[in-house]
Amino acid sequence: MSDPLIVIPARMAAMRLPGKPMADIHGEPMIVHVWRRALEAGIGPVIVATDSADIATAIREAGGQAVMTRADHPSGSDRIHEAVEAYDPDGQHDIIVNVQGDLPTIDPRIIAASLLPLSEPVVDIATLAAVIRRDEEKTANHVVKAVGSPLGPNRQRALYFTRATAPFGEGDLFHHIGLYAYRRAALRRFVSLPPSALEKREKLEQLRALEAGMRIDIVVVDTVPLGVDTPEDLDRARALLAPV
């Protein structure tokens, strides 16, 4: 883990909240808030990968770095890969951390925590999860559950990800948090693979890696960051980030 790079993919074409990266939160676009949280993680440089000149301009005016990418990428991982290869063609950065662009309240400490499993060479990708506390989320199909085999305190090896309620029986269920730390070689391999059968069925990109035999380890953290997908989510983010 010699030189991590954080990449935030951001595009304007969100279906439920069009233009959401540029949504105003107390005088700054949401994407700038996410960029600031990523910087506060203190693990390496941060770039925003985007197909929007408006997003790139907002980041650059805030003092950050943006990389323009194609508009037709099928996923954030593909956008990240293009940006990484353009920004770092010599391969200096060997760990790539994907922070979603709609998490303006994310705790920088959990971004840093995502690196921990990559201290083991057998781990290809690391991600995060948190215990589900609300009963309604246990059965909600928009809440992705991480199913893993415990490796120790706050650490699991991922066996499956699903929108169903799983695993069956007594015990905690875990809400998957869509933040990933890839070995650079693993990211390159991942984007070269075609979408897998379970990925298409569950509509969960990370299943492509598991079906290809890649190892994903999970760090269990205390909280799930607020993802902004609707106007109501945006109102909550504004309340959480209100100046004291």
C-alpha positions as CSV (number, residue, x, y, z in Angstrom):
1,M,0.0,0.0,0.0
2,S,2.7,2.5,-1.0
3,D,0.7,5.2,-2.7
4,P,-3.1,5.3,-2.7
5,L,-5.2,7.5,-4.9
6,I,-8.8,8.5,-4.2
7,V,-11.0,8.8,-7.2
8,I,-14.6,10.2,-7.1
9,P,-16.7,9.4,-10.1
10,A,-19.4,12.1,-10.9
11,R,-21.8,12.5,-13.7
12,M,-24.8,14.7,-14.2
13,A,-27.3,12.1,-15.6
14,A,-28.8,10.9,-12.3
15,M,-32.4,9.7,-12.9
16,R,-34.0,10.6,-9.6
17,L,-32.1,13.8,-8.9
18,P,-30.8,15.2,-12.2
19,G,-27.7,17.3,-11.8
20,K,-27.2,16.2,-8.2
21,P,-23.4,16.6,-8.1
22,M,-23.9,20.4,-8.6
23,A,-26.8,20.6,-6.0
24,D,-26.1,23.4,-3.7
25,I,-25.3,22.6,0.0
26,H,-24.7,25.8,1.9
27,G,-23.1,27.7,-1.0
28,E,-21.0,24.9,-2.5
29,P,-21.9,22.0,-4.9
30,M,-22.4,18.6,-3.3
31,I,-19.4,17.2,-5.3
32,V,-17.1,19.8,-3.6
33,H,-18.3,18.6,-0.1
34,V,-17.5,15.0,-1.1
35,W,-14.1,16.0,-2.4
36,R,-13.4,17.8,0.9
37,R,-14.3,14.7,2.9
38,A,-12.0,12.6,0.8
39,L,-9.1,15.0,1.3
40,E,-9.7,14.9,5.1
41,A,-9.1,11.1,5.0
42,G,-5.4,12.0,4.5
43,I,-4.4,8.9,2.6
44,G,-3.4,10.4,-0.7
45,P,-4.3,12.7,-3.5
46,V,-7.9,13.0,-4.6
47,I,-9.2,13.4,-8.2
48,V,-12.8,13.7,-9.5
49,A,-13.5,11.7,-12.7
50,T,-16.3,13.3,-14.7
51,D,-17.8,13.8,-18.1
52,S,-19.2,17.2,-17.1
53,A,-17.4,20.5,-17.7
54,D,-19.5,22.1,-14.9
55,I,-18.4,19.5,-12.3
56,A,-14.7,19.8,-13.4
57,T,-14.9,23.6,-13.1
58,A,-16.4,23.5,-9.7
59,I,-13.7,21.1,-8.4
60,R,-10.9,23.2,-10.0
61,E,-12.3,26.4,-8.5
62,A,-12.3,24.8,-5.1
63,G,-8.6,24.0,-5.6
64,G,-9.0,20.3,-6.6
65,Q,-8.1,18.2,-9.6
66,A,-10.6,16.8,-12.1
67,V,-10.1,14.5,-15.0
68,M,-12.5,14.5,-18.0
69,T,-13.7,11.1,-19.1
70,R,-16.0,9.7,-21.7
71,A,-19.7,10.1,-21.3
72,D,-20.7,6.5,-22.3
73,H,-19.2,4.5,-19.4
74,P,-21.5,1.7,-18.2
75,S,-20.3,2.1,-14.6
76,G,-18.4,4.2,-12.2
77,S,-15.6,1.6,-12.1
78,D,-15.0,2.1,-15.9
79,R,-15.0,5.9,-15.4
80,I,-12.5,5.5,-12.6
81,H,-10.2,3.3,-14.6
82,E,-10.1,5.7,-17.5
83,A,-9.3,8.6,-15.2
84,V,-6.6,6.7,-13.3
85,E,-4.8,5.7,-16.5
86,A,-4.9,9.3,-17.8
87,Y,-3.8,10.9,-14.5
88,D,-1.1,8.3,-13.6
89,P,0.1,6.6,-16.8
90,D,3.3,5.5,-15.1
91,G,1.5,3.5,-12.4
92,Q,2.8,5.3,-9.3
93,H,-0.5,4.8,-7.5
94,D,-1.0,1.1,-6.7
95,I,-4.2,1.4,-4.6
96,I,-7.3,3.1,-6.1
97,V,-10.1,4.1,-3.6
98,N,-13.5,4.7,-5.2
99,V,-15.6,7.1,-3.2
100,Q,-19.1,7.7,-4.6
101,G,-19.9,11.3,-5.5
102,D,-23.2,11.4,-3.7
103,L,-21.8,10.9,-0.1
104,P,-21.4,14.5,1.1
105,T,-21.5,13.6,4.8
106,I,-19.2,10.6,4.7
107,D,-16.8,10.2,7.7
108,P,-13.2,10.5,6.4
109,R,-12.2,7.9,8.9
110,I,-14.1,5.2,7.1
111,I,-12.5,6.1,3.8
112,A,-9.1,5.5,5.5
113,A,-10.4,2.3,7.1
114,S,-11.1,0.7,3.7
115,L,-7.3,0.3,3.1
116,L,-6.8,-2.1,6.0
117,P,-7.5,-5.4,4.3
118,L,-5.1,-4.6,1.5
119,S,-2.2,-5.1,3.9
120,E,-2.7,-8.8,3.0
121,P,-1.5,-9.7,-0.5
122,V,-4.3,-12.2,-1.1
123,V,-7.0,-9.5,-1.0
124,D,-7.9,-7.9,-4.3
125,I,-10.6,-5.5,-3.3
126,A,-11.7,-4.0,0.1
127,T,-15.1,-2.5,0.9
128,L,-17.2,-1.5,3.9
129,A,-20.4,-2.6,5.7
130,A,-22.3,-1.7,8.8
131,V,-24.8,-3.6,11.0
132,I,-28.4,-2.9,10.0
133,R,-30.2,-1.4,13.0
134,R,-33.6,-0.6,11.5
135,D,-35.9,-3.6,10.9
136,E,-37.4,-2.2,7.7
137,E,-34.0,-2.1,6.1
138,K,-33.5,-5.8,6.6
139,T,-36.2,-6.6,4.0
140,A,-35.8,-3.5,1.8
141,N,-34.4,-4.4,-1.6
142,H,-32.7,-1.0,-2.1
143,V,-30.5,-1.8,1.0
144,V,-27.7,-4.1,-0.3
145,K,-26.7,-6.8,2.2
146,A,-23.1,-8.0,2.5
147,V,-22.8,-11.7,3.4
148,G,-19.4,-12.6,4.8
149,S,-17.4,-15.1,6.7
150,P,-15.9,-13.5,9.9
151,L,-12.1,-13.1,10.0
152,G,-11.8,-11.3,13.2
153,P,-13.1,-8.2,14.9
154,N,-14.8,-5.9,12.3
155,R,-13.4,-7.9,9.4
156,Q,-15.1,-10.4,7.0
157,R,-14.3,-12.1,3.8
158,A,-17.1,-11.4,1.3
159,L,-19.1,-14.4,0.1
160,Y,-22.0,-12.7,-1.5
161,F,-23.9,-9.4,-1.9
162,T,-27.7,-9.3,-2.3
163,R,-30.8,-7.2,-2.3
164,A,-32.6,-10.1,-0.5
165,T,-32.7,-10.6,3.3
166,A,-29.6,-12.7,4.0
167,P,-28.2,-14.7,5.6
168,F,-31.2,-16.6,7.1
169,G,-31.4,-17.2,10.9
170,E,-30.4,-15.4,14.0
171,G,-27.6,-12.8,14.0
172,D,-26.7,-9.4,12.5
173,L,-27.4,-8.4,8.9
174,F,-24.9,-6.0,7.3
175,H,-25.6,-3.0,5.1
176,H,-23.1,-2.9,2.3
177,I,-21.5,0.6,1.8
178,G,-20.5,1.1,-1.8
179,L,-17.0,2.3,-1.3
180,Y,-14.1,0.2,-2.7
181,A,-10.4,0.1,-2.4
182,Y,-8.8,-1.8,-5.4
183,R,-5.4,-3.0,-6.0
184,R,-4.7,-1.3,-9.3
185,A,-4.2,-4.6,-11.1
186,A,-7.5,-5.8,-9.7
187,L,-9.3,-2.7,-11.0
188,R,-7.7,-3.3,-14.4
189,R,-8.9,-6.9,-14.4
190,F,-12.3,-6.0,-13.2
191,V,-13.1,-3.6,-15.9
192,S,-11.9,-6.0,-18.6
193,L,-14.5,-8.6,-17.5
194,P,-17.9,-8.8,-19.0
195,P,-20.9,-8.3,-16.8
196,S,-21.6,-11.6,-14.9
197,A,-24.8,-13.5,-14.6
198,L,-25.4,-12.7,-10.9
199,E,-24.4,-9.1,-11.4
200,K,-27.1,-8.7,-14.1
201,R,-29.7,-10.5,-12.0
202,E,-29.0,-8.6,-8.7
203,K,-27.9,-5.4,-10.5
204,L,-24.8,-5.4,-8.2
205,E,-21.5,-4.7,-10.0
206,Q,-19.3,-6.2,-7.2
207,L,-20.7,-9.7,-7.9
208,R,-18.7,-9.7,-11.1
209,A,-15.5,-9.7,-9.1
210,L,-16.7,-12.6,-6.8
211,E,-17.9,-14.7,-9.8
212,A,-14.4,-14.2,-11.3
213,G,-12.8,-15.6,-8.2
214,M,-11.5,-12.2,-6.9
215,R,-11.3,-11.8,-3.1
216,I,-13.2,-9.0,-1.5
217,D,-12.7,-8.3,2.2
218,I,-15.1,-6.2,4.3
219,V,-14.3,-3.7,7.1
220,V,-17.3,-3.3,9.4
221,V,-17.7,0.3,10.4
222,D,-20.1,2.0,12.8
223,T,-22.3,4.1,10.5
224,V,-23.7,4.1,7.0
225,P,-23.1,7.4,5.2
226,L,-26.1,9.2,3.7
227,G,-26.3,8.6,0.0
228,V,-28.1,11.5,-1.8
229,D,-30.6,10.1,-4.4
230,T,-33.7,12.1,-3.8
231,P,-34.7,15.7,-2.9
232,E,-35.5,14.4,0.6
233,D,-32.0,13.0,0.9
234,L,-30.6,16.4,-0.2
235,D,-32.6,18.1,2.5
236,R,-31.2,15.7,5.1
237,A,-27.6,16.4,3.9
238,R,-28.2,20.1,4.1
239,A,-29.4,19.7,7.7
240,L,-26.5,17.5,8.7
241,L,-24.0,19.9,7.1
242,A,-25.6,23.1,8.4
243,P,-23.0,25.5,9.9
244,V,-23.0,25.4,13.7
